[in-house]
Amino acid sequence: VGTGYVGLVTGTCFAETGNDVTCVDIDQKKVEKLSNGEITIYEPGLEKLFVRNLKEGRLRFTTSLEEGIKDALIIFLALPTPPGEDGSADLKYILGVAEDLGKILQDYKVIVDKSTVPVGTAEKVKSMIAKNYKGEFDVVSNPEFLREGVAVEDFMKPDRVVVGTVSERAKKVMSDLYGPFVRQGNPIILMDERSAELTKYAANSFLATKISFMNEIAQLCERIGADVDMERRGIGS
């Protein structure tokens, strides 16, 4: 659900490993373009996979949430979480779709938060769905670590896959889904939902910290006559 940057890369890469993927978006024009083979974002290597999977029928597009989830076992929420006036993430899109899902679910599904969301969002999504749906379902946190420009490679060969759920059933479903992507031995790291949600923010902060730290080291190098590129190699490896 959501065919922005994360949604389109995620959907296409899952189709590439043989999954049947339906992408849902409320933007009619965008859905028409994508259905006709016109890609709506630029990301190296994505178009080739997109066109191939569209032709082979593993990748479909619709504006209907009901149609999109009809045969799905796993539903990814790849929706925008724009910052509100106070800087906090606005969850209206995610919670809105969660409420809609509650009205149309008919059997067990795994609902996956792919967007960057504050700690505690999985619980909010769960209670939104449960308002209207009394059957079985699981909500999983599965943060993305995609870098623009190399997103396809990052998705197909991830350093790690973080899956936040305490449900054994959802763990099995997610481990099966990501199995083809971690054949080279990189881990699927299973944890609880809140830990997974925090991992995404902690990872973002850590990257910013590394940049700031390296800038400090660069200034020190200039003063004492050391080579910052050598420092970078010496500590970065």
N, C-alpha and C positions, 0 to 999 in steps of 0.2 A: 504494500500500500504506500504510494508515493513514488514517482519516477524521476526524482531529482538526481543529483550526483550519486549519492549512496544507493538509492533504490535501483537505478538503472544498472550500475556496475554489479550490485549484488544479484539482481535478477538474471542478468546476462551470464554471469560466471556460474551460477547454479545450473542454468540451462545447459551450459557447456559441458557439465559433468553428467548430463543425462536426465536431469530433473525436468518435469513439466512445470513451467512457471507462467503464472498470469500476473501481469502488472496492472495495478488499479490506480487511476488518477482522476481527479475531478475536472481536469482541463481537457475538454472535448477536442480542441484543436491539436493539442499535444498528443493525445491518444491516436488521433487520425494520422498524424505525421509518423509516429512510431510504428503504427500498424502497416503503413505504406513503405517502411524500410528507411525512413529519414531519421537519422539519429539527432537528438536534441542537445547533446553536450559534446564537447571535444575532449577526448581522453585517448592517448596513444594506445593502439591495439584493441580498442573496444569495438570499433565499427565492424571489423572483420568477424568477430565473435557474434556480434549483434545480428548481422545480416545472415550468417550461417544458421543460427538457431531459430531465427524468424522463418527462414525458408524451410527448415526441417520440422517446423511446427511445435517446437518445444517452448517457444516464447510467444506469448499472446498479450494483447493490451485491451483494456475495457474501462469504461467509466462506472460500471456497476459493481459495487462492493459485493453484493449478493452473488452475482455471477462469478466474480473473481475468486471467492472463497469456497464455492460450491463443492469442489472435489479436493480441496486443499487439506493437508494434514498440518502444515506449518504456515503461519501467517506472519510475515515480517512487517513491522511498522517502521518505515523509513521516511518519517514526516519531519517537516521543519520545526525547530524549537527556538524561534527568534527571541533575543533578549528583550524583556519588558523594560519599562522606564527605570526600574530600580536595579536593572542588570540581571535579574533572575530569569531563568528560562520560562518561556510562555508555553504551557502544556495544552493549550486549548485544542490544537489539531489532534494530538495523540489521544486525549481524553474524549474528544468528540467521536473519533473513529471507534474507540473502545466501547462507547455507549451504543453506537450503531451496531457493532459486532454482537453485543449482548442481545439485541433484538432479532438477529438472524441466525445465530449459531444453532445447530441441531445435533451435533455430535462432538466427540473429543477433538480439540485442536490445541496446538502449541502456538501461543501468541508471543512473538519475539520483539522486544524493544531494541531496535538497531540505532535509533537516534541517540544523540548525546543528551542524556536526561539526568536531572538531579537525583540524589539518593532518596529512595522511597517511592519512586515513580511506578515500579512494578506493582507495588501494593495498591497504588491509586488506580492503575489500569485494571487490576484484578477486581477491585470493588465496583468499578464502573461497569464492567462486563456482568458481574454477579447481580447487579440491579435488575437486569431483565432475563438473565439466563441462569437456570438452576442446575444445569448438567455439569459434566466434568470438563475441565480445561486447565492448562498451565500457562503461566506468564513467565517468560524467560528474559533475562538481560544478556544481550550479546553485542557489546560495543564494537564499533569499527575502528580500525587503525590504518585507514587508507591515506596515502599521500598523493596529492594531485600530481599528475604527470606519470606516475608509476602505479596507479590504483589497480589496474588489471593484474600486474605482477604481484602486488601486495596481497590481492585477494586469492590468486591462484596458488601462491607460495607464501603463506603467512608465517611470520616469525612465531606467532602463537595465536591460538583462538581462545578467547575468554567466554565461558558460558556460565551464567549465573542462574542456578535453580537448585532447589532442594528436592525436587520431584525426581524419583528414579526413572519414571516413565519418560519424562522430558529429557533427562540426561541421555537416555538410550537413543531417542529420536534425533537429538542434536549431534550426538557422537557419530551416528550413521550418516547424517547429512554432511558433516565436515570430514568424514573419513578420507575421501579422495584427495583432499587438500593438504593433508598432513602425513602423506606417505613417506616424505623424506625425513620423518622423525621429529619434526617440531611439535610441541605439545598442544593438546586441547586441555586447557586448565579449567577444571570444574570448581565452582565456589558458590556461595549463596548470592542471592540477587543484589543485596545491598553492597557486598564487596565488589561485585562486577561493575555496578554503577559507579562506585568510587574509583575503581581501577582506571576508568576512562579519563576522569578528571585528574587523577594523580599522574597518569602518563603524559597528559598535555602539560601539566605544571612542570614535570620533570624535564621535558624537552626545552621549555623556556628557561629552566634553571641551568641546563647544560650550555645554552647559548650565552647567558649572562656570565656564567663561570668562565667560559672560554674567552670572552671579551676581557675579563679581569686578567687572565693569564697572558693575553696578547699585550696588554699595557705593561705588565711586569717584564715580558720579553723585551719590549722596546727599551726599557730602562736598563736592563742588565746585559743586553746584547745576546739574548738567546733567540732561537728560531721557532716561531709559533707553530709552523707546519710540522716540525719535528716533535714539538710538545704534543700536538694533536695526535700524531701517530703513536707516540710513546704511551699516552694514557688512554687513547680511544680504542686501541686494539685489545 
